[in-house]
Amino acid sequence: MLFVHTPAGKTQKEAAHQNLGVPLKVGKSYCEQSKAALSFFLSGEIQQDSPLPAGERDRVRGHLERESGKAIPHFINKINEALTSGKSAAIADVAYANGADNEFVQILLKNVDITKLSSFAAWNTAGNSIGTAISHGIIRWHSASLRTCNSHCDEKSDEAISPLPSGEGKNKISSHLREEEKKQSPLPMGEGKGEGESKVVARSTAGYPPERAGDQSLVNTIESEKAHLKFLLMRFIDDWLYQSKIRQEIAFEVKSRGGEPSNLKEYLSMAESVLSKKILPVADKFFKKHFSGRKKIINNGKENLEVTIGKELHLTVCLPWRRLFEIELEIDFALE
C-alpha cells in the first residue's frame, strides 16, 4: 500500500490530482486507483469538491493546518495497521518540495519501526517522491516473491505472483527474470569462482554454522535484504536529515562567506568539509537509534532466517555537482 503524506493546506482531492497525476475515486480518507492495482491513503482529512472564494479558502486552509496535528497520528495509525496485518507500506512524503516534513517524520519515527517499511521518499518534486516510493516498494515486493518462487513455484503458479498480465509468453518472462537474478549474483560464475566465493560468503554468512558457508541462496537473500535497508536508510539521511535540515545550515555558511549555494566554485571544498562535520554524527546517531540491532526475518525460498543489523555505520558523503541541491552517499553496515 502506498501512503502519501500530503500538504496540510490542500484538500484531499486537490492533493490527489496534483501529487498522483491520475484520476482517483476519493472517499472520506481512502483513495483507490483500481486500474493500477494500487491502494493510496492520503493524510488529508477534509474533502472539499468545489472551488472556494479566496477568504473562505484561507479560512479552510488555516483550519487544515490546525487539524494537521490530528491528521498525522491517524495517518501513522493506518501505516501501523497495514504493517501489523502483513501488508507492505510505502511512504511518499510530498507535504513540501525538496525535503521531508519534519513534524511528520518525527511522529513517524516515534511510532513506527521504519525498518519494516517497503520504501520512503521525500525528495525534490511530488512526482519524484511518489515515483521513488512506488519503484522501491515494487522492487522490494518482487524480490521477495522471486526468492519464494525460485524454491517451490511451478510454471502455473508464476501467475500467482507475477505483476504481468496472463497470456502467452508470461511464464517465459518469469523464467527469464529468475535467470537474470542468477546472472546478478555477487559471485563470479564459472571457472575461478572459488576464491571470490570464499570472500563473499565469509562476509555475508558471518554468525551462521560452517555447513552454511557455501549456501548461495543464503548469500543472495542477505545481500538483497541489505541492499533494501541501505536504500531505505539513504532516503531518510538524504531526504530528511540533509534536505530538510542540514542543507539550509550549510547554505547560510556559504552565503555568509560570499559564495552561491547553487554554484559553489571555490567554496566546494569548504562546503564538503562542513557537510561531513554536520551530517556524519547525526546520521550515525539516527542509524544507531532506528536501524542498529534490529532483527529481521528473511526467507531464502527454503526457510525463515533471522539476521541482525550491525552496530557500525560506514558513511561517506560528497557534493557531486558542485552545489548544495543534492548529495552523494556511500553507505555500508553489517547484516549478520
Secondary structure, DSSP 8 states (H G I E B T S, - for coil): -EEEE--TTS-HHHHIIIII-S--EE-SS-EEEGGGTEEEEES------S---HHHHHHHHHHHHHHHHHHHHHHHHHHHHHHHTT---EEEE-SSSSS--HHHHHHHHHHS-GGG-SEEE--SSHHHHHHHHHHHHHHHHHHHHHHHHHHH--TTTHHHH--S-SSTTHHHHHHHHHHHHHHT-SS--STTHHHHHHHHHHHHTTTS-GGGTT-HHHHHHHHHHHHHHHHHHHHIIIIIIIIIIIHHHHHHHHHHTT-BTTB-GGGHHHHHHHHHHHHHHHHHHHHHHHTTT-EEEEE-SS-EEEEEB-S--EEEEE-TTSSSS--EEEEE--B-
